[in-house]
Amino acid sequence: MTQTTLDLLDRRRSVPSRQLGEPAPDDAALKRLLEAAIRVPDHGKLEPFRIRVLRGDAKRQFGAELAKLAIEANPDLSEAKREKELRRYDHAPLVLVVSAKIDDESKVPELEQNLTAGCVAYNVLLGAQALGYGAQWLTGWAAYDRSVAKLLGMKKHEHVIGFLHIGTPSMDAPERDRPAYDDIVSVWSP
């Protein structure tokens, strides 16, 4: 691993979706990004991940549909929360929906399949940053709602891992406190 690679990891930040604007990766850059992002550990070569691309009017329509679902589920939702739901997908010019497609007949545990899909999502974040873009991995209620999965065309054994918002940052992402090495690393001995 080169110092440049470690530097990329040291600089990794989530850029809030509200701070992401145009441009986003064009089709060629997105294809290259995703080709690299799917190079993940994949026990059994199951390819237990899928990626849906949301841009432009389709992205805004998806956001409007999600807002309707949120209001149907909670008719007492305040006006401010209704507006937040309606505008959730308005900021970043590109949203990728990464999902796990679980093969429940495989000997590979479901957890490992989910982790593989999660690695794809994380690789997208790293790759987007390496290309000079900002990105944020969001979930929220929509990631766990079966009506949203159905809206996205997902079958019974597929679920959302995350909504990856990608674009050009309007400002530097703030650093946040990170765990201390000694608090999370230990050496096991018998």
C-alpha positions, 0 to 999 in steps of 0.5 A: 500500500502506498502512502498515497493510498493511506493518505486517501483513507486518512482524508475520507470524510462524509460530505453532507448530501445538502452540500453536494452539487453539480457536477457528479460523475458523468456516465463514463466516470460512473462506469469506471467508478462502479467497475472498481467498486465491485472488486470486493471480497465475495465468498462463493462468488455470489455477487450479492449486490446490485446498484441502481442509479438515480439522476435528474427527474427520476431521482426527484420522482423517487424522492416524491414517491418516498415522501408519499410513503412517509406521509401514508405511514405517518399522516400526523407528520409535521409540515417541516418533516413532510418538506424534509421528506420531499426534498431529501433527494434534491441536493446531490445530483447523483444517488446510487442505491446499493442493495444486497441480493441474498441467496438464501440457498447458498452455504455463504451466511447472509451476514457475509453477503450483506458485508460484501454489499456493504464493501461495494458501498464503501468502495463507492465512497472511497472511489468518489473521493479519489475522483474528486467528488464528495459522497455520503452514505445514508439509510433512514427509514427508507432503507428498511421499508419493504414498500420502498424496496418494492418501488425500486423493483427489489424482490423478496431477498433483496434489500437496501444497504444504503443510498449513496449521495454523490456530487461536488462538495460546496465546502470542505467536509468537517473532520470529526473525532475519531476513536483512539487507537488504544481504545479499539485495538488489542492484542489477543494472547492465550 
